[in-house]
């Protein structure tokens, strides 16, 4: 009687529980040419396993689903148990347009974890310090200032008159923004900012989110300090030069927003120049002789920093433009509805909140978008380079894995990384030009003469500024697409979200040793723990004499790391105590579309080495890859690998039900159910 345990580990994406194991079992039990097939019975089962054992740290156990499929021949005693290692719920997709927009910003910020992980794996202390300072300012100033201004913009649109912060002798029908003491509105703004910061910092399980919470807390404390000491409640412009209309009751609000936007501009310039500094650190000598002699490109942290800047600028600007337009269109619709239902003239103060949003937020925020045009131009450059890469791949897709990486790769392509460098340099030059020449305060702004823009640097800068309204229109279109196709956007985000999730850390430990830093990756460790729990259940329930691990994409990273885990190796080795003749179980590893060696080992090598001699005794490792897979390809420089099996082009998904993949499994790998 043979007992075969098959663990299935899915890759990145929005998999549903049971989807992976059903695909593999369905294909494995389908008749295949020249492969003997016996009638089988398939039994389905589902159980819930705990994320971890009870140890007193959690009062209630957190459970995850494990789908089981038991396959037996109709006439026979052999048995194969398929068990799914499901982990897609560790980074769930958002539902709805607003959560998708919020998730977009989270994913962009999450790229900071990848930058820190890469620089910590490959460089010395100074480059690591530059990248960490970059993420601190991005999370601690840029993102909180954006969030604080968003809270203020939303507060101006809210109807706060029911809070009784207006004079009690004013009838409710006559209450308006003009009669609300601004000092109380500012108090609400500061209190909300402080509340968001304190709650975020207290509940944060991750390092950079904690920095964001602390940044919001600091901003809230500053705002309440201004409120408490009356600096904002009438004397703000006495302490600082406002240069605005003193007769306007909202002068202080205008000034506060402008100073806040100025602080945001300074923070923004800081992260741009720190990102440029990260490129300069590439010129530094590496710490070890082996690292200096390795000529392969391993440092992607500058490109990640540049990507964070570009995508944050584009997405946050699109959200702001879309928000203002959404509010304006909603107000116009409400006004038309009210007018059609009543013959009375409209109150001039009825849309005061919208007017304040336009006058005191839209103006400074639009002025702060000086780099928007050049950022958009950089994005166009990156898109063009990306399209060229796609075209090259389309013409050579059957032989891509044999070609030079410039044309063969899409993920982390060196050509795209150069495009990010050029785009960041353009942004830095634009900011430097603005700082050197200053903004025009009085007089007429220079007129853009397009024909002169290629001959005069000043004209080029002028034309870039002049293009800002057109870029904002394009960003409004981007917002509309995100809003109306949020489910599609959320699905596409799943790939990046899963990769970022695997790099998230709890604390700043960059000065610690590799082994001390391993427990710091709490999401990675939680996914790995699921592999151990499923293996433990399968081994205890079946006592298998054969173990096969079939994994795809990110799942191959999980599998190769867990097969080196001391507990896993010990658990498999102990099977020989219960098997006939004390025979060690046969272990087969099949990876598909794997990024293990050319991405993870290359860019994050401290944590992702894959020596076969550190895996269970007698393991046989086969790798299957598509010729045009843009994520996974061959497994390189692994001594003892049984084979790299190429299949015809077909992209990165759908391996588990691919005819050509199963041809390799049956005829090259030698996989059998029984």
N, C-alpha and C positions, 0 to 999 in steps of 0.2 A: 504494500500500500504506500503510494507516494503522496507526500504532502508538500504543497508548493505555496509559498506566501509571495504575493506580488503587491508591492507598494507603488502607488501612483502619485506623483507629485506634479501638480500643474504649474504653469508659469504665470507671467504677468497678465493682467486683464481682469475683466469682470466675470469670472467663472461663477457658476451657481453650484451649490453643494450637490455632489453626485454626478455632475456633468462629465468630469474627467474619467472617472471609473466606468461610467456607462459607455463612453466612447471607446475605451480600450477593450472592455469586455465584448462590446458589440462587434468590433473589428476582429478580435481574437477568435470568436466563435463563428465567423463567417467563412464559408467555403472558399478555399484559395487554390489556384492551379498547382498541381503536383505536390500538394501537402495533404498527408493523410488526416482525415477528420472523422471523428466519431460523434454520434449523437450525444448531446450533453443536456443536463438540467441546470438551469441558473436560478439561484435563490437570492432574493434581495433582502437586505436588512439595513437598518439605521440605528445607531446608538449614539448617545452623547457622552463625550469624554471630558474630563476636567482639564483646564489649562495647566494646572499644577496641583500637587498634593496639598492636603490641609497642613498648614504649618503655623497657623495663628495669625498670619499677616492679613488674611482676608476672611471676613466672617462668612461670606457666601461664595461657593465655588462658581467660577466662570466656566461655562461649558462651550464646546464646539462640536459640530456634527461630524461623525465618521461614517461614511457610507461603505457597506460591505457587499460584495457579490461573491457568492460561493458557487463554483462551477464543478460539477461531477459528471463523469460519463454515465450514460444510462445503465450500462452493464459494466460495472467495475467498482473498485474500492478507492481509486485515486481521488484526490481532492485538491482543488486550487482555490485559495482564498485571495480575492482582490480587496485591498483596503486603501481608501483614499486619504491622503494627507491634504486636507483642505485649509487654506490660509487667506483666501481672497478677502474675507471679512475683516482682516486686520487693517485694510485700507479701503473702506467702502466708498462707492461712488456717491456723490451728492444727488439729491432729488430736488428738482425745481430750478428755475432760472437764478433766483437770488442766492441759493446755496451753491450753485455751480460757479457763479461769479466770485463768491467768497472763497471757494475751493481753488479757483484759478490763482488768486493772490497767495493762498497758502502754499500751493505747489511751487510758485516762483520763489517765495521765501525759503521753502524747503531745500532748494538747490544749494543753499549755504552749507548744509550738512555734507553734501558731496564734495564741495570745494575744500572744506576742512579735512575731510577724510583723505582726499587725494594728497594734499600738501603734507599732512602728517605722515603719510606713507612714504613720501619720496624726497622731502626737503629738510633743511635744517631749521633752527629756532627762529631766525629772522624772517624768512618767508612765511613760516607758520604764524608768527606774530602779526604780520601784515594782513593775512587772510582773516585771522580771528578779529583784528580791529575792524576790518571791513564788515564782517558779519555783525559785530557789536553795534556799529553805527547804523547799519541797515535795519537791524531789528530794534535797536534801542532809541533811534531818533527818527529815521526816515519813515518807517512804518507807523510808529506812534503819532508823529505829527500829522500824517495822512489821516489816521483814525480819529484823532482829536478834531481836526477840521471837518471830517465827515459827520461827527456827532453834532458839532455846532451848526452845520448846514441843515441837518435833520431837525434840530431843535427849533430853528427859525420857522420851519414849516409846520411845527406842531401847534395845536391850539392850547396854549398854556393858561388862558384866562380862567378855567375852572379851578385853578390852584389858589385863587383869591390873593394874588400878588398885585392886584390893582386896588385902587381906592374903593371901599365898600359902598360909598354913596353914588357910584357910577352904575347906572342900570346895565344889566347883562347885555341888552341889545346894543348898547353904545360902547361897550368895551372894545378896544382895538390895540394894535401893537404900539401906537403912539402913546397910549396911557399906561403901558406896562413899564414899571421901573426897570431899567436895563440892568441894574446891579443884581436883581433877582434872576434874570435870565442868565446872566453870567455865572451866578452861583450854581444854577442847575447844570450848566455846561461843565463847570469844574467838578461838581459832585459826580456827574455821570462818568466823566473821564477818570476820576479817581476810583470810582466803583468798578469800572471795567478793568482797570489796571490791577487793583487789589485781588479781584476774583480770578483774573487770568494768571497772575503770579502764584496765587495760592493753589490753584488747581493744575498748574502746568506740570506735566510729567517729563518734559523735554527741555533741554538747555536753552535753545534760542527763543522758544516761546516764553520762557521765564524772563529772559532779557526784555522781550516785548512788553510783558506785564509790568516789569519794573520801570520801563520807559514811560508807559501810560500813567503809572502811579506818580512818578516824578512830575509829569506835566500837570496832573490833577492837583498835586500839592502846590505847585507854583501858582496855578489859577486861583485856588482857594486862598493862598497868601495874598494875592492881589486883591481879592474880594474882601478879606478880613481887614486889611489895613487901608481900605478906601482908595487904593491907587487907581483901581478901575472905576470905582463908583463916583467919578466926577473929576478926578485929578490926574488921570492917565496922561493926558496931553500936557499937563503942567510939568510932569516928570520927564517926558520924552517929546521930541519934536515930531508933531503929527503932520503939520502942513496940510490941514484939511479945514473944511468949513466949520467954525466953532459954533455957529448957530444951529447946526444939525444935531438933533438929540441923539443920533446914532454915530457921532463922530468917534467916540471911544471904541465902539465895536469895529468900525472900519480900521482904526489904527491897530487894534489888537490883531485882527486878521492879517493885516499887512506885515506886522512884525513876525507873526507866526509863519507866514509864507516865506519871509526872508530867512528865518531860521531853517525852514525846510530847504530853501535854496542852498544855504551854506552846507547843510548836511548832505544834500545831493551832490554838490561839488566835491565834498570830502570823499564820498564813496567812489566817485568817478576817478579821482586822482589816486586813491588807494588801489583801485583795480589796475590802473596804469602801472603803479608801483609793483603790483604782483607780477606783471610781465618783466619788469626790470630784475626781479629776484631770480628769474630763470638764468641770468648771466652769472649768478653766484656759483662757486664751486660746490659740488655735492660733498656730503660728509664722508662717504666711504669710497675706497678705490674701485670696488665692484660697480657702484652706482655711476662713477665717472667714466668707467670703461664701457658701460652699457649705452649704446648710441640710440637705442629705440626711444621713441617719443613716449614719455610716461606722465608728463605734467599737464593736466587739463584744468587745474584750478583757476588760472587767469581767464580762460575762456568761459568757465562757469560764472565767474564774477561779472564778466561782460554781459553774459546772457541774462543774469539777474537784473542788471541795470536796464537793459533794453526792454525786456519783457515787462518789468514793473512799470516803466515809464509808459509804454504803449497801453498796457491793460488798465492801469489806474487812470490814465487820461481818458481812455474810452469809457470807463465806468463813470467818471465825472461828467463828461459831455452827455452821455446817455441819461444820467440822473437828472441833470438840469433840463434836458429836453422832455423827459418823461413827466417831470413836475409841471413844466410849462404847458404841455399838451393836456394834462389832467385838469389843471386850473382853467384852461380855456374851455374844455368840455363842461366843467361844472358851471362856469359862468354862462355859457350858452343855455344850459338846462334851466338855470335859475331865472335867466332873463325871459325865456319862453314861457315860464310858469307864472311870472309876475309882471305887471305893468309898471311897478315902482322902479325908479332909477337905482342903480347899484351903488352901494356904499363905496366911497373912494378908498376906504381902508380895508376892504374885504380881502384883498390879495396882498396885504402888506408884507406877510411873510415871504411871498414869492418875490416881491420887490426887493426886500432886504437880501434875499439869496442872490438876486441878480446884481444888486449894487455893491454889496460888501463881501460877497464870497466869489461870485463869478469873475469880477474884475481882477482882483489879486491872483486868483487861481489861473486865469487865462494868461496874465502877464508872466506868471511863473513857468509857463510852458514854453519858454524861449528855446529850449533844446529839443522841443518836440519834433520840429521839422527835420533836423539833422538825425534824430533818432529814427524817425520814420524812413529817412533816406537809407540809413544803415540797415533797417529791416528789409527794405527792398533789395539791397545788395545781398543779404543773406538768403532771401527767397530765390533770387536769380541763381546764386551758387548752388542752392539746393536743387533747383530744377535742372541745372546742368548735370549734377550728379545722378539724378533720376534718369535723365536721358542717356547718360553713359552706361548706366546699369541696364537699361532696357535693351540696348544693342548688344550687350555682352553678358547677359544674365546667366548663361549656362557655364561660363568659365570665370565668373567673378572671384571665386575663392582662390583661384590660382594667380590672380593679378596683383599688381602693386596696390597697397592699401588706399592710395589717393582716389582711385576709381572704384575699388572694390567695396569700400565701406561707406555707410551712411551715418550710423551711430558713431559719434566722436571722430568724424572725418577730419583729417588735417586741413583740408581745403576750407571747410566750414569754420574751423578754429581760426584760420587766418582772416576769414571774413569778419568774425567777431572782433578780432584785433583791430582791423581797419575801421569798423563801425565805432568802436570805443575811442579810437584815436580821433575820429571826426568829432565826437561829442566833447572830448577833452579840449580840442582846439577851439571849438565854438565857445565853450565856457571861458577859456583863457582869453579869447578875443573880447568877450563881454566884460570880463573883469578889467582888462587893460583899457578898453575904450569907454566903458561905462554905458549906461542906458541913456537915451535921449529924454531929458526932462522937459525942456522947453524948445519951442521952435518946431519946424516941420521935420518929420522923419524923412530920411533919404528915400528916394523913389527907386524901386527895382527896375533896372534896365536889363532884361534877360540876355540881350546880345552881348552885354559887357561882363556878364557874370563869370565867363571863362577867362577873362583877361585881368579882372580886378578882384583881389581877395575881398575888399570892402564890399564890392557889389555882390559877390557870392554870398556873403553873410547877410546883406540886406535882403536879397531874394529869398534866402532861407527863412528869414523872419516873415517876409511877406506871404510865404506859402502856408503859414500856420493855420489860417482859417480853412484852407482847403484840406489840410491834414485833419483838422478837427471834424470836418464833414465826413472824411473817410473813416475816422474813428467812431463817429456816430453810427455809420453803417456796420462797423465791426461789433459795436454794442448790440445793435438790433439782431445781428446773426447769432451772437452768444445768447441773447435773451430768448429768441424764438426757437433755437436748436440746441437748447441746454442739454438734452439727453445725449445728443451726438457729441457735444463738447466734453461732457462728463466721461463718456466712454473713451474718447481719445486721451483724456487726462489720466486714465487708469494706468497706462504704461509708465509715465513719469512718476505718478503717485506711488506706485509699488516700489520703484527703484529708490525713491527718496525715503520711503518708510523703512527700507532695509538699512539705511545709513543714519537714521535718527539716533541721537545720543541723549542720555539723561543729564550728564554733567560735563563740564570742561575738564578734560583729563589729558591734555596734549603733552604734558611733561612726564606722564606716567609711562611705564613699560607696556609692551604689547599685551602681555597676559593680564596686566591690571586693567587694561582698557576693554578687554573682551566683554565683561559683564555690563559695560556701559551702554551697549547697543541693545536696549530693552526690547524693541520690536523685533529685531533680528533674533534675539534669544527666545522670544515668545514663539516665533515661527519654528525655530529649531526644536523647541520643546514639544510642539505638536508632532513632529516627526518621531521623536522618542516615544511619545505616548501611543501613537498608532503602532509602531514597531513592537512595543511591549505587549500590547493587546494581541497582536497577530501571533507573536512567538508563544505567548502563554496559552492562547486558545488552540493553536494548531500544532505546535512542536514540529515545525517544517524541516524537511531535509534539503529543501532548496529555497533560496530567497532571491527574488528579482526586484530591482528598483527601476521603474520606468519613469523618467522625468523629462520635463520640457522647459526651456528658457530659464527663467529665474529659479524654477524648481530644480534645475541641475546644479545650481549654486548651493541650494539647501542640501541636496542629496550628497554632493561630494564633500561638503563640510561635515555633515552628520556621520558619514561613514568613516570619518577620522576621529569621531568623538570617542573618548575612552569608554564611556558607559555603553555606547552602542556596540563597540567591538567586543567588550566583555560579555554583553548579553548574547551576541551571536555565537561567541566561542563556547559559552556554557551549554549550547545545544548539543554538543558532542557527548555530554554526560548522559543524555536521554536517548540519543540516536543509536541504532544498531551498530555494533563493532566500534563504538566511540568515534564514528566518522564525523569529520567536520562538515557542516552544511555547505553546499555549493552556493556561492554568491555571485550574482550577475548584475552589473550596473549598465543600463542603457540610457544614454543622454541624447537629447534631440534639440537642435537649434540652440546649442549651449554657448553662452558668453563667458564661460569659466576662465579660459586662459587668455583670450585676446582682449578682454575688458577687465574682469575682476582681478585676475592675477597680475595683469599688466599695470593697472592704475591703482590698485589697492592691495598690493602684494603682501603686506605684512599679515593680512588676515585670510588670504585666499590662495595659499599654496595647495597643490593637489598631488602629492607623491603617492603612487599606488602602494608603496611599501608601508605607508602609514594607515592603510585601509585594512578591512578584515582579511584574514589569511585566505589565500587562494582566489581572491576576487578577480573576475574577468570584466574588463571595461570596454564597451563598444560605444562609439559615437556616430550618430546619423545626422547629416546636415543637408540642407538644400543648397544648391549652387548659388542662389541669389538671396539667401537669408541675410537680412540687414542687421540682425542681432546676433545670431549664433552661426558659428562656422566650425572649422576643424579644431580638434584638441591638439595643441602643439607642445612639443618638448616635454612629454610625459613618458618616461621610460616604463615599458611593460604594457602600454595601451594595445588592446587587441586589434583595433582597427578604426579608421575614419571612413565611413561609408557615405558617399555622396549620392543624392537623389536629384531628379530633374527639378528645375526652378519652380517655385510655387510660393515664395514669400516665407513669412515667419510662423503663420498660424496653420492649424489643421493637420498637424503631424499625425495625431493619434488615429485618424481614419483615412490616411493617404495610402493608396495601393502600393506605391513605390516604397514607402517606408516599411510596410508589412512584407514586401518582397525581401528587403534587407533583413528584417527581423527573422523571417522563416529560413531564408537560404544562406545568409551570411553570419548572422548572430547565432543562429541555431536555437532560437526561442521555441519552447514547446509548453503547452498547457500542463501536460502530465508526463 
